[in-house]
Amino acid sequence: MDSENHGERSELGRSLLKSGALDSDWLPSYAFVQRSAFLPELIWPYDMVTARTVAVDRAEDPELWRRYAEDNVPIVTQWDDGRHQGPEPGDVPTSSVSMPSVVFSMLRDLEVRLGDRVLEIGTGTGYNAALLGVRLGLSQVVSVEVDPAVAAAARTALGRARLPVTVITGDGFEGYEAGAPYDRVIATVGLREIPFAWVEQAVPGGVIVAPWGTHFSNQDAIARLTVSDDGASASGHFTGPVEFMKLRSQRLPFAGHNAYVPAGVQGADKSLTSLPEEVFAGDKFAAGSFAVGLRVAQCTHSVAPQREGARPVWFYGLDDMSWACAFFREGWRETTVYQSGPRRLWDEVESAYAWWEGVGSPGHERFGLSVDAEGQSAWLDAPGESWPV
């Protein structure tokens, strides 16, 4: 281990152990694999204090670069599918390394055993694949990365670290049938649909761990699914909220605000609601918002910044051009709502939130997901009463 970052890594390790994210089974992998060895010279870490992404060049400030490399923060390593140039952040982050607490929480959820064969979807920097390779053996891990440049950089980093895990350049949505069957499948990208190919390529009783959510928001939750004994389906609960970059083929298909509301709210139906602004403008990882996304199909929403005590929250139908807007005003007990189109989107959202409150305001962990050849469905507490998502 590099003596320059020994202190930072030891402190982070103790913190991860104390929080429960890192357990003793993964401690040798953590100690052996340095995240810094898988990072490029120019990185864009998320600064937790300022709540913004910053650019850090190792050549210009090696101490700051090293500090971020060994801190519990997510780090962007690519913007705009590689089209971005220059030190300033780009428009859309498209490759990164997750914060270590999330990395090791997901590995803990995977519950690997010696001898397991693992398929990883989304190689990124190669750091996660290296951790798996140290734990299970290099020949037991196959990682799939859609971006050729990202895949090449990961292979280089893995080779330099003498951990040459197999990295396949391809579409992770299809899995990697040539290496099947797998005991475990783990995705490091956000999904809106878990492909049945992953279920088919896993052994009966195998485990799939993946960040999953709906287009209602950018929020994900970690789904931990177990493949059925007959291999025909996979099902399981969510373990907690996260936020990941989305699989490229499953990014939000949104036409843009002006396509929905070219002439403003004039002529739209008006009503009032007492639902508070905090439901949408509060904690982005709130379970209530996740539940609304599960219950209101084919809908996305956008929370505008507050200006002069007013904040519009917009809702857009993804299966037609229906829209709604709740116009919140600070200090007002009731909010004006505008709706237009075949769907009454606000009515659906309000009804879904009332349902969530009516069943006891459950957290993410009480919800679950099932996947089979026909599609996917969500449920509360048990799969008996599920609905398509």
N, C-alpha and C positions, 0 to 999 in steps of 0.2 A: 504494500500500500504506500502511495506517495506520502512522505512525511509532511508535505505542505498542507494537505487537506485531511490529515488524520484526525485532528481535533474536531473539525466540522462534521466529518462522517461519523465519528463516535458520538457526538452530541445528537445528531439526527437519528442514529440508530437507537440510542436510549429513548428518545422521544417516541419513535415508532413502536418500540417494545412496550412502553408505558401505556400508549393509546390502544394497544391490541392489534394495530394494523400489521405489525411484523411479529410473527411467532418464532419459536425456537427452531422449527423445522426449516425456515427460510433464512435464518441468521447466517449460516455459512455462505449462502449465495450472496446475501447482502454484503458480507465482509469481503468476498472475493471479487465481485464485479463493481467497478466504479462507474457511476453514471457519467462522470466527466469524460471518460474514455470514449463515449458514444455521442458526444456533442460536437458540432462544427465550431469553427473559430468565431463566427458571428451568431449570437443567439438572441432570442427575444423572450426573456422570462417575464412572468406576471408578478409585479411587485405588490405584495399583500398590503403594504402600508399605504401606498398611493392609489391602489386599485386600478392600475393601468399597466399596459405592456411596455417594456423599455428595451432598447437595443443595447447590447453589450458586446464589444469586440475584444477578444482575448488579447490581441496585439496592443491595444490601447490601454486596457485596464485589466491585467491578468488577475489581480487580487479580487476585483469585483466579479469577474467572470467565474472564478473558482468558487466564490461564496455562493453565487446563485446556483452553480452546478451541483453543489452539495446541500442546497436548502430544500425545504418541503414546498416547492412551487412548481407549477407547470411551466414548460419552456417550449415556445414555438420554434421550429427549425425550418419551416418552409411556409411561404405565403403564396396564395393565388395559383396553386398547382404548378409552382416553379417559374411562373412568368414574372414574378416580382424581382426587382433589382434595387440595390441601394440599402443603406442602413435603417431607414425609417420603416416602421411596420407597414405591411401592405393592407389590402382590403379584407381578405378572408384567410384566416389561418388554415393550412391544409396538411400540415404534418407537425408532430410535436412529440415530446416525451412528457408523460403525465407526472403529477406530483407523486413522490414516493409513497405517501400514505395511501393513495388510490391504487398504485401499482401493487403494493403488497396486500392490500385488502382484497383485491380481485384474485391474486394468487392464493390467498388463504381460502377464499370461497371455492376455488377450483379443486381443493382437496386432492392433490396428486399423490400417487403412491409410487414407490420405486418399481420400475418396469413399465410405467404408463407411457403411452405414445400420445403426443400432444400436437394438435394443429392450432397454430396461432394465425389470426386474421388481422393484418395491419402491422407489418414489421416496424415501420417508423425508423427510429435510430438503431434498432437492434438490441437495445438495453433489456427489454422484457424477454426476448428470445434467449439472450445470454444468461439471464437468471434461471430460466427454465432448463437450459442446457447444462448448467453447473449442477442443478438439483437432480436431474434425471439422466443425464448423459447426452452428449451432443447428437448422437444418432437417433434419439427419441423425439426430437423436436423438428417440425416443419413449419416455416413461417411464410405467409403469402403477402406480398406487397404489390399494389396496383401500379405505383409510379416507378418507372424504370430507374430514374435518377436516385430516388430515395432508396430503392432496393440495392443499387450499386454501392451507395454510401454505407448502408448497413453491412453489406458483405465485407467491405473494406475494414470497417470498425471491428467486426467480429473476427476477421482474420488477424488484425493487428493485436487483438486481445487473446489470440490463440484459442478462440471459441468458435470455430467455423460451423455454426448451425446452418442447416440447409435453408436458403432463402429462395423462394419461387417468385418470379415476376408474373403476376396474373390477377384476375378478378377474384377477390376473396369471397364474393357472394356465391361463387361456384364451389368453394372449398378447394380441395386438392385430392381428387379421387385416386390418383396414382399412389399416394402414400397411405391410403386408408387400409384398415379401419383404425380409428383413434379412440383412445380411452377418454380423452379430454379435448374440448374445443374452447378456445378463449379468443374473444375479439377485443381489440383495443381501439375500435371505432364505434361511433354511435349508429344505431340501427333503427329503422322504422318498420322493418320486416326481417324476421329471422328466417333465412332460407331453409327449406326442407332438406336441401342437399347436405347441410351440416348434420342433420339428424340421421340421414341415410349413411353418412360416412363415419358415424360414431357407433361404438359397440352397444348392445343392450346394457342398460345400467350406466352408460357413459354420462358425463356431465358437460353441459354447455354453459359458459359464463360470458355474458355479453351486455354492454350498455344498450338499453332499449327505451324508446319513448314514442310519442306521437308527434305529428306535425303541429299540434296545438302550440307547442313552445319548443325551445332548444333544450329543455330539460330531458335528461335520461334517468333511468334507474337500472341498477345492476340486476339482470335476470339470471337466476341460477336454475337451470332446467336439467331434469334427469330423463334420459331416454328410456322409454318403456321396454318391458321385457321382450315384446314382439318387434321392437324397432320401428313401430308405425307412428310414434308420436314422441314428444318431449314436453314436460310440464314442470313448473316449479314457481316458487315465490320470488319476489324482488327482495334484495338485501339492503338497499339504501339508495339515495339520490346521488347523481353525478352529472357531469356535462362533458361530452366528448365531441370532437369533430366527426361529422357524419360520413358514412360510407358514400363514396362519390356518386354511385348510382341511386342513392336514396336521399339526396339533398332536397330541400323544400321546393316543390314545383309551384312557384308563386309568380303571377303575372305582374305584380306591382300595384300599389295603391291606386294610381290614376286609372288603371284599367277597370277597377271596381267602382270608383267614385269620381267620375270625370267632372261632375257639376256640383260637387259638394253635397251637403245633406238635404238640400231643398227637395221637397216632394216625398221624402221618406216618412214612414209611419213613426209617430212619437209616442213615448210612454215614460213612466217613471219607475225607478227602482230604489230600494233602500240598501242594496248590497254595497258594502263599503269598498272604497278604493284599494284598501290594503290587500284585498283578495287577489288583485292583479299586479299591483305596484309594490307589494311587500317582498318577502323572501322568495327569490326565484326558484328555490328548491322546495317550496311549500307543498305538502301532500295534497291540499285541496285543489291546487292548480293541476297537479298530475292527474288527480281523479277526474277533473273536468275533461282533460284531454282524452282519458279512457272512455268517457261516456258520450262525448260529442264528436262524431266521426267526421273526417274530411273538413277540418276547420283549423285555421291558424289565427293567432292574434298578435297584436303589436301594442306595446305600452309606450306612449309618447312621453317626452320629458315634460315635467310640470313647468308651466310658464304663468306667472302672475296669479298663482293659486288655482290654475285650471289644468286639467290633464285629460285628453281623450284617450280611450282605449278602444282599439279597432279590432273587429273580428271579420274574417274573410272565409267564405266557403270555397273549398278546393274542388268540389264536384259541380259547381255552377258559379254564377257571379253574385250570389247573395252576400250581403255585408251587414254589419251592425256597428254602432259606435255608442259607447257609454261616456258621457261628457261630465267627468267629476269636477266639482268645485270645492275648494277647501272651506270647511265649516258648514257646508250645506248638508242637510239630513237626507235629502232625496236627490237623485241624479236623473237627468234627462237622457233617454235612450232613443236612438234613431235606428230604424231597421228598413232594409229594402231587399227585394228579391224573393224567389219562391220559398226559401227557408227562413224561418224566424230564428236567426242564429242566437240573438240575445235570449230569447225564451228557452232555447235548448241549453245555453250556458247556465242560466239562472236555475233551471230545473235540475241540471246535473250537480250544481253546487248544493242545492237543497237536498238532493239524494245523499250526497256525501255526508252532510251534517246529520241527516236522518239515520244513517247507519253507524253513527258514533264517531264521525270525523277520523276514520282510520288512517294510520301512517302508511308509507310505501310498503312496509313489510307484510301487511295484511293482504295486499294485492298480489296476483300471480298471472302467469302467461302460459298458454298451451299452444303448441305448434304441431300441425300434421300436414298431410299432403293437400288438404283442402284450404289451408290458410292458418290464421292465428286468432286466438280469442283470449280475452282477459276475464278475470274473475276476482271475487272477494272471498278470502278465507279458504275456499275449496273450489275445485273445478266444476262442481255439480251444476251451478247456475252461472254459465259464462255467456259472454256476448262477443261478436266479431269486432276486431280492431284492425 
